[in-house]
Amino acid sequence: MARFHIRRPGTHEAVTLGTENGTWQPDPGAGDVTGTEWWAIPGLVDAHSHLANEVLESGPGDPVGTRSRAFAYLERGVFCVIDKGWSDTTVMTLTEVPPTERPDFEAAGEIIAVPGGYFPGFREIDPAHLAEEVKAVAAEAKGWVKLVGDWPRKGRGPLPNFDLDQLRTGVEAAHEVGARVAIHTMAPDVPSMAVKAGVDSIEHGMFLTSDDVAVLGERGGAWVPTVVRIEETIAMLGAESSGGKLLTRGLQNVGGLLTDAIAAGVVVLAGTDFATDLGDVASEGLRLGQFGMSAEEILMTLCDRPRRYLGMSDGFVSGEPADAVFFDADPVLSPGVLTHPVAVMRHGRMLA
């Protein structure tokens, strides 16, 4: 048995819980308590991951590496991921892995783009056939379809891959088969079009507008800004390049829009997208804090908000899996501790 503080934004409670058969058991009495008083959350969530390989390149992915990376996420306290697409490797591999060796997950399948509209080798389609392609990809995925909404063309800058009617048709097709749609967008005009089309999750989306977040928030839509990813892309392109200047302007817009989006009801989430060490989604959360999020909002973004968005419980419920990520200080008062948990328990088994 161990006594610790459950930390939730706005409140916390000190509890004594034990585990039996990998599940939480109720307080057996203070006389049985052993161990240290730590602060605990039910697990971090990475809302924009790619587990099939170490870098985004075409190909089937690496099942052995997928398993290894999934376990590395657990060791960092990431107990749920939304894999935003690659191939069917993530779904096929992790479905066969026991939950004590991987995070819970939802996943897109093949990334859908158009010829010349993304890295070569992914699913390049005729936009007129988007609805059929979406349904085909959704059948091999786990709850998500990923579209590439825009991509830079040489000498022309970032251009849309789909028009509004095509996007709306694709979203309707996904919803018909029970899948959500995520869209990659770094161009100025596409986020507004994606919101109008009913896209569920805006990935990057630096050029969302106040009107967009009002609409997105009203329907409980998600936004995954991936700030660290954007900053690394700027560094790669060069701050004075045309692309670097565009993305810098986009990040400035994120800073001005983030707190308004949360207030409007947008489900703002944190995602790594290859930009951090494996499983270090906490660093993305802390970076969002430098863009205006409060410490409580950081914790909401990394834990409570995505769990509710995905229909998961708030954790620490008697009879449910004994999952906990422990810290030696209150993560609201000292959010930096989120990057280095002192212990990780997955289904009653200590991993670190």
ABEGO torsion letter per residue (X at the ends): XBBBBBBBBGBBBBBBBBBBGGBBBBBAEAAABBEBBBBBBAEBBBABBBAABABBBBEAEBAAAAAAAAAAAAAAGBABBBBAEBBAAAAAAAAABBAAABBBBBBBBBBBBBBGABBBGBBBBBAAAAAAAAAAAAAABBGBBBBBABBBBBGAEBBBABBAAAAAAAAAAAAAAGBBBBBBBABAAAAAAAAAAGBABBBGGAABBAAAAAAAAAAGBBBBAGAAAAAAAAAAAEAABAAAAAAAAAAAAAAAAAAAAAAAGBBBBBBAGGABBBGBAAAAAAAAAAAGBBAAAAAAAAAAAAAAAAGBBAEGBBGBBBBBBBBABBAAABAAAAABBABBBBGGBBAX
